[in-house]
Amino acid sequence: MNRIVTFSAMALGVCVVSPGAAVAQTAKDLVGTWTMASNVSIGKDNSRTDIFGPKGTGMAIFASDGRFAIVNINPTTPKFASNNRAQGTPEENKAAVLGGIALYGTYSVANKVIAFKVEGSTFPNWTGAEQKRTVKSFAKDELTWTLPASIGGTAEVTWKRLK
């Protein structure tokens, strides 16, 4: 009997401290600033493409009052020749749109889903909408979520908490 109790206690301890076992349960779990570690589109054939290029970067900020801001960019997006946002060529404008996305609003967490109520976004279709991210894995300092990609397919985004 003592062996069963000891074994059960050890198994429970492993589940509690195992870094892969944690799941974001509340908004408090996300509070802080995160940097994008990867942002990939996964094709039907399981091929993976860096959505914001191989040097893609980004930041997510989750405030304790339930507000968030997320920005992802491709730092290799070409600069506009005119040095004026209002005078970009069609090619420059397309590259700029594909080279980044930003959104902000409020967020909540329940049942392994982060729900964003988007107040504003550089992708106008998201403004005023609710966006959901399914938490694939969560540890104290690393978070991975999936979502239908705005460019098609499925996106998988991994974030690392900044200290």
C-alpha positions as CSV (number, residue, x, y, z in Angstrom):
1,M,0.0,0.0,0.0
2,N,2.8,2.4,0.9
3,R,4.4,1.8,-2.6
4,I,1.1,2.7,-4.3
5,V,0.8,5.9,-2.3
6,T,4.5,6.8,-2.9
7,F,4.2,6.0,-6.7
8,S,1.0,8.0,-7.0
9,A,2.6,11.0,-5.3
10,M,5.6,10.8,-7.5
11,A,3.5,10.6,-10.7
12,L,1.4,13.6,-9.5
13,G,4.6,15.5,-8.9
14,V,5.9,14.8,-12.4
15,C,2.7,16.0,-13.9
16,V,2.8,19.2,-11.9
17,V,6.3,20.2,-12.7
18,S,6.7,18.8,-16.2
19,P,7.4,21.9,-18.5
20,G,5.3,20.5,-21.4
21,A,2.3,19.8,-19.2
22,A,1.4,23.3,-18.3
23,V,-1.5,25.0,-20.2
24,A,-2.3,28.7,-20.1
25,Q,-5.4,28.7,-17.9
26,T,-5.9,32.4,-17.2
27,A,-5.0,35.7,-18.6
28,K,-2.5,36.1,-15.7
29,D,-0.4,33.3,-17.2
30,L,0.3,35.5,-20.3
31,V,1.0,38.8,-18.6
32,G,4.3,40.2,-19.9
33,T,6.2,40.9,-23.0
34,W,6.9,38.1,-25.5
35,T,9.2,37.9,-28.6
36,M,8.3,35.8,-31.6
37,A,10.5,32.8,-31.9
38,S,8.8,31.4,-35.1
39,N,5.7,32.0,-37.2
40,V,5.2,29.4,-39.8
41,S,2.4,28.4,-42.2
42,I,1.9,24.7,-42.3
43,G,0.7,23.3,-45.7
44,K,-1.6,20.3,-46.2
45,D,1.6,18.3,-47.0
46,N,3.1,19.4,-43.6
47,S,5.5,21.7,-45.4
48,R,6.5,24.7,-43.3
49,T,7.0,28.3,-44.6
50,D,8.2,31.2,-42.5
51,I,5.3,33.7,-42.9
52,F,7.5,36.7,-42.2
53,G,10.7,35.4,-43.8
54,P,13.6,33.5,-42.2
55,K,14.4,36.6,-40.0
56,G,10.8,37.3,-39.1
57,T,10.4,39.1,-35.8
58,G,7.6,40.2,-33.5
59,M,6.4,41.2,-30.1
60,A,3.3,40.4,-28.1
61,I,2.4,42.4,-25.0
62,F,-0.2,41.1,-22.6
63,A,-1.2,43.5,-19.9
64,S,-2.7,42.5,-16.5
65,D,-5.9,44.5,-17.3
66,G,-6.7,42.2,-20.3
67,R,-5.3,44.4,-23.1
68,F,-2.9,43.2,-25.7
69,A,-0.8,44.4,-28.7
70,I,0.9,42.2,-31.2
71,V,3.2,43.2,-34.1
72,N,4.9,40.8,-36.5
73,I,7.2,41.9,-39.3
74,N,9.6,40.8,-41.9
75,P,12.6,43.0,-41.4
76,T,13.8,42.4,-45.0
77,T,10.7,44.0,-46.5
78,P,12.1,46.5,-49.1
79,K,11.9,50.2,-48.3
80,F,9.8,52.5,-50.4
81,A,11.9,54.3,-53.0
82,S,10.0,57.6,-52.4
83,N,10.5,57.4,-48.6
84,N,6.8,58.3,-48.4
85,R,4.1,55.8,-47.2
86,A,1.4,57.5,-49.3
87,Q,3.5,57.2,-52.5
88,G,4.4,53.5,-52.5
89,T,4.2,51.7,-55.8
90,P,1.7,48.8,-56.1
91,E,4.6,46.3,-55.6
92,E,5.9,48.2,-52.6
93,N,2.5,48.4,-51.0
94,K,1.9,44.6,-51.6
95,A,5.3,43.8,-50.1
96,A,4.5,46.0,-47.1
97,V,1.1,44.3,-46.5
98,L,2.6,40.9,-46.7
99,G,5.6,41.9,-44.6
100,G,3.8,42.6,-41.4
101,I,0.7,42.5,-39.3
102,A,-0.3,44.3,-36.1
103,L,-3.4,44.1,-33.9
104,Y,-4.5,45.3,-30.5
105,G,-7.5,45.0,-28.2
106,T,-8.6,42.8,-25.3
107,Y,-7.9,39.1,-24.6
108,S,-9.2,36.3,-22.4
109,V,-8.1,32.7,-21.8
110,A,-10.3,29.7,-21.3
111,N,-10.2,26.0,-22.3
112,K,-6.8,26.2,-24.0
113,V,-8.0,29.1,-26.2
114,I,-6.9,32.7,-26.2
115,A,-9.7,34.9,-27.5
116,F,-8.7,38.3,-28.9
117,K,-11.4,41.0,-29.3
118,V,-9.6,43.0,-32.0
119,E,-10.1,46.7,-31.8
120,G,-7.7,47.5,-34.6
121,S,-5.5,45.7,-37.0
122,T,-3.4,46.4,-40.1
123,F,-5.5,43.6,-41.7
124,P,-8.9,45.4,-41.8
125,N,-10.9,42.1,-41.8
126,W,-9.8,41.5,-38.2
127,T,-10.8,44.9,-36.9
128,G,-14.0,44.5,-34.8
129,A,-13.8,40.7,-34.9
130,E,-12.9,38.0,-32.4
131,Q,-9.8,36.0,-33.2
132,K,-9.1,32.7,-31.5
133,R,-5.7,31.0,-30.9
134,T,-5.6,27.4,-29.8
135,V,-2.8,26.9,-27.2
136,K,-0.7,24.0,-28.5
137,S,1.9,24.2,-25.7
138,F,2.6,26.5,-22.8
139,A,5.5,26.6,-20.3
140,K,6.4,29.5,-18.0
141,D,8.5,31.2,-20.7
142,E,7.4,29.6,-24.0
143,L,4.0,29.7,-25.7
144,T,2.9,28.1,-29.0
145,W,-0.5,28.6,-30.5
146,T,-2.2,27.7,-33.8
147,L,-4.8,29.5,-35.9
148,P,-6.2,29.6,-39.4
149,A,-3.6,31.7,-41.3
150,S,-4.9,34.9,-42.8
151,I,-2.9,33.9,-45.9
152,G,-4.5,30.4,-46.0
153,G,-3.6,27.1,-44.3
154,T,-2.7,26.9,-40.6
155,A,-0.2,29.1,-38.8
156,E,1.8,28.0,-35.8
157,V,3.4,30.8,-33.7
158,T,5.9,30.3,-30.9
159,W,6.6,33.1,-28.4
160,K,9.4,33.4,-25.8
161,R,8.8,35.5,-22.7
162,L,11.2,38.4,-22.3
163,K,12.8,38.8,-18.9
